[in-house]
Amino acid sequence: MRLHLLALLAKEPAHGYELKQALEQTFGSAYPSPNIGQIYVTLGRLEKDGLVRAVDVEQSNRPNKKVYYLTAKGREVLEIWVDEPTEGPRVRDEFFMKLVLAPLTGIADRMALISRQRRHYLSLMSDLNELLSRTPPADRVATLLIEGAMLHLQADLDWLERCQEDLA
């Protein structure tokens, strides 16, 4: 969440609730609604690290609020993040480790593990289909995020099929 907040602050200064709303508006229903407490804890850490600075703004009839600004150091960290490629394929896949190691212990059968994982992925796919059906077509960001997750899940399902064929 650190870098997501820095990106929003690069656009304009904001307080925590505005950042929460910006995340929700930008990513729509596809993005889990962030916890406001988590946002403020993260902002505090960003401030401690010198990536943002906070300015107290007086409000009449309300407690003061902190407005956060991106610092030069924060912009530099953000630019590095944007320029770096995102992680690619998972070579050390947790499920694959279970699939290979659990049968060696006698704890689990490979086919049972594959079946359980397939059911889990299919349930996730169903949830994503439901989420997609409730997402307004005009919300392209949320639609693309959901479709990307579905494509990854489909690839995982195809890979499970391959594991079943090769390891059975």
Residue, then its C-alpha position, 0 to 999 in steps of 0.5 A: m500500500r505504501l507505493h499506492l499512496l505515494a502514487l496518489l500523493a504525486k497527483e495531489p496532497a491529501h489526507g487519509y480519508e481522501l486517499k481511501q476514497a481515491l483508491e476506491q474510486t480509481f479501482g472500483s469494486a475490484y479493489p478491496s476497500p482499504n482499512i482507514g487505520q491501515i492507511y494512517v499507519t502507512l502514512g505515519r511510516l512514510e512520514k517517518d521514512g521521509l517519503v511524505r510530510a504532513v501539515d496540520v490543517e485547522q478546521s472549524n468545528r472539527p479536529n485538525k486534519k493532517v494533509y500529506y505531501l509527497t517529498a522529493k525522496g518519496r517521488e524518487v522512490l515512486e519513480i524507481w517503483v514505476d520504472e522497475p519491472t513487476e515480478g514475473p512467474r512464481v518459480r517457488d509456488e507454495f502449492f507446488m511445494k505442497l504437491v511435491l513434498a506432502p506425499l513424501t511425508g505420507i500426509a497427503d495424496r497428490m490427487a487429493l491436493i490437486s482436486r482441493q486446489r482446483r475446487h478452490y480456484l473454481s470457487l475464486m473464479s465464480d466469485l470473480n465472475e459475480l464481481l464482474s457481473r456487478t461491475p459497471p461496464a464503464d468502470r474499465v479499471a475494475t473490469l481489467l483488474i478482474e479480467g486479469a485475475m480471471l486469466h491468471l486463475q485460468a492459467d493456474l487451472d490449466w497448470l493444475e491439469r498439467c500437474q495431474e497428467d504428469l504426476a499421477 
